[in-house]
Amino acid sequence: MFGWTANKDESFQVLEAFVSAGYNLIDTADNYSIWKTGHRGGESEEIIGEWLLESGRRKDVLLATKVGMDMGLGGKGLSASHIARSAEASLRRLRTGRIDLYQAHVDDPTVPIEETLEAFSTLVDRGQVGAIGASNYSAARLREALHTSADRGFRRFESVQPRYNLIERTDYEGELENLARSEHLGVLAYSALADGFLTGKYRSRADLGKSPRGARAAPRLNERGLRILVAVEEVAARTASSAAAVALAWVMARPGVTAPIASARSVDQLSQLLQAAALNLSAESVQLLDRASAGRPG
């Protein structure tokens, strides 16, 4: 959201409210928000870096960012040279000397996995990165990376970031989930609100214009998606919580999940999300949500 749907002042307010409430992991990526007309990528990192500098909050947060997505003329992929350049650029934009969690944003099959892992390991050894993680990796490729690290003595991926929410369950549940749990990897579930769909904001195509992200909700406007919304709102009513909090609490209740990732463009939105941390869903509520979300998206 930062630098896209939330301007600098709004972003600062959200960041300050988030950390003041006792939370500390800020996840971004170098390509946020290159998709906006006139942007070049790095806008989110720049805003976070400016806030860290002005607030003096660096010691209070864990910074996570990513590399590998298309940066236009800035390149893409997970070659050693691109990782090294991108890390320096992210460190500069974030106004810090260390990225706590540096993640491969997407797998790059064109580059030997040994080259990628060695490049990440070099950053850790230099103290520029605390730990490394993988985002959007299949179970097979993540397993290969873990085996390569063990065999070659490279730093290993300590976390995985899959898309996971009540709408989209199948990419994570199963082989990837089993691998993450057996290898004791942190699991940071992104798109935990399904691009805002699970807040109940979008119920028809007429609602898609409510937000710049509205178009992403269109494929979820089907019988299954609306059934899930009904279940989420039923649990929200039972627990006197927001729909967003229920959707996040369901992700948090999944064994092995470390934390969900969700976006807020205002303090009001953030307050709804933070309700999830205090919401312990009953077994009955989890079962209701599980049944409603059974099956594949579509």
Number of C-alpha atoms within 10 A of each C-alpha: 19 25 23 19 17 16 15 19 14 17 24 22 14 23 26 15 17 19 15 11 11 9 14 17 16 16 20 21 22 26 25 23 23 18 12 13 8 8 14 17 21 21 22 26 28 22 21 23 20 16 22 21 14 11 12 10 14 17 8 14 15 16 22 21 24 26 27 23 20 14 20 11 7 13 13 17 22 28 19 19 12 17 21 16 13 21 22 15 15 24 19 14 19 25 19 15 13 22 24 19 23 29 26 27 22 18 20 18 10 9 13 12 19 16 14 22 25 18 20 28 22 16 22 20 11 10 14 19 22 18 21 25 24 26 24 18 20 18 19 11 17 22 17 13 21 17 14 17 19 12 9 11 12 20 21 21 25 18 22 27 26 24 21 23 23 24 26 20 18 18 17 21 13 11 13 21 21 14 15 21 14 10 13 12 19 18 24 24 24 21 21 29 27 20 17 20 25 27 20 17 16 23 17 13 12 9 14 18 11 11 13 11 15 18 15 14 21 16 10 20 16 13 9 18 21 20 15 23 25 16 20 28 21 17 23 18 13 10 15 12 17 21 26 26 23 34 28 27 24 22 25 22 17 12 10 18 20 17 21 23 19 19 18 21 19 20 18 11 13 18 17 17 24 18 16 22 13 9 18 15 17 12 10 10 20 20 12 16 23 15 13 20 22 15 13 11 15 12
